[in-house]
Amino acid sequence: MLRRMWQFLGLADEEEEDESLFEEHAPEPEIEPLTQGKRATVVSLHTQKQVRVVLVEPTNYEDSQGIADHLKAHRSVIINLHRCPYDQSARVVDFMSGCVYAVGGIMQKLGHLIFLCAPDNVDVQGTISEYLANESRAQLR
């Protein structure tokens, strides 16, 4: 206080100011240690559950309801229709196309009588049919 008064009257040099007078000491926050009654919050970095792809080889149209159940459970399904008669495989593809539309997913042809049905939570990039078409064109040349 005395130093400030001398500075106010001009009798003390302003350069000699004690900087500690102008520093404000903010109280440091106290960290409470964990006690037996309190628990720390743990956040998992792995928020998405394990993704599963199901491979199915139906032998008739009746197997298509089980495939649709996988789609409803947000699982991707690869359908191999080689063991299914042609007339029933066409019905399976039609039914699965409707199921995929209902869940907002996608259906892609991977090869001859092999299809991928994926729900809306799966992002599929690219198409294999373009690769197969380019490969067959190269063989024709």
N, C-alpha and C positions, 0 to 999 in steps of 0.2 A: 504494500500500500504506500509505503513511504517513497519507494522508488517511483511509482506512478505520479505521486504529487510533485516530486522534484522534476520529472519529465514535463509535467503540465506547466510548471513555472519556468521551464526552459533551463534549469540549472544542471540537468543531467543530460548526457549524450544519449541520443535515440539509438545509436548503434550498440550500445551496451545493454540493450534490452535483454532481459532474461527470457528466453524463448519458452521456458517451462511455465511462465505465467499465462501464456496464451494457449497452451496445449490443454485440450479438454480430454479428460480421461473418461471414456465410456466404460461403463461396467461390462465386464466380460460375461457372456452367458455361461451359466453353470450347466455342466453336463451331469445329468443324473445317472449314476451307475444302475445297471439292471439289478433288480432285487428278485427275490423268489416269486413275488406276486405279479411282476410285469414280464411281458414277453416281447422280444424284438419282432418287427414285421419283416417277413421274408417274402420277396417277390421273385417268382420263377421267370427266367428268361425264355423258357420254352413254353409259350402259351398255346401252341397248336399241338393237338394230339397227333399221334403217329398216323401217317397216311397209308392206306392199304389199297392195293390193286388186286382184284379178284380175276382169276382165269377160269373160264367156264367153257365146257364142251357139251352143249345140250344135245340130247338124242331125239327129242320130240318137242312139240309146242308147249306141253304142260310144264316143262322146265323154265319157261320164260317168266313165270311169276316169281320164282326164287331169284332170278337175275334182277327183276324189278325191285325186290326187297333190298338187294345190295345198293342199288341206286338211291332208294329212299333213305338208306343209312349213310349217304354221302361217300360211298366207295366207288371208285372207278372199276369198270368191268371190261375185260377183253373177252369177246365171244368168238369161239372157233366153231363154225357151223359145218365142218367137214363130215361129222358123224351123223348129221341130221338129214332126213330126206328133203329133197329140193322144195316140194310143196309146203312142208312144215317150216323149213328154214325161211321161206319168204314170209310166212305168218309171224315167225319170231322177230324178224327184222322190222316188220310193220308195227308189232306190239311194242318193241323196244324203242322204236322211233317216237311213238306216242308217249311212252314213259319218260324218255329223255326230254321231250318238249314240256311235259308236266312239271318236271323238277328244274327246268330252265338250264339244262346242260347242253352237251353237244354229242353228236354221234359222227364218227369218222370211219371210213373204210381203210383198213391197214393193209389188206391183201385180199386174195381171192377167198371169199366166204369168212373173212376175219374182220371183226368190227370192234371199235373202241367206243364205249359209252361212258361218258364222264359227267358227273353232276356239276352244278354251278360253282362249287368251291374249288374246282380244278381248272387250271389254265393250261391249255394245250397249244403249243406253238408249232407252226409248220404243218405240212401235210406229207404223208408218205406217198400218196397217189401221184403227186407231181414227180417224185423221185422215180417211181415205177414207170410213169409215162416217158420220162426222159431216157431211162435205161432201155425201154423197149424201142424207142426211136433210134437210139445209138446202135442197137443190134440189127435194125433194118437197113442201115447204111452200109 
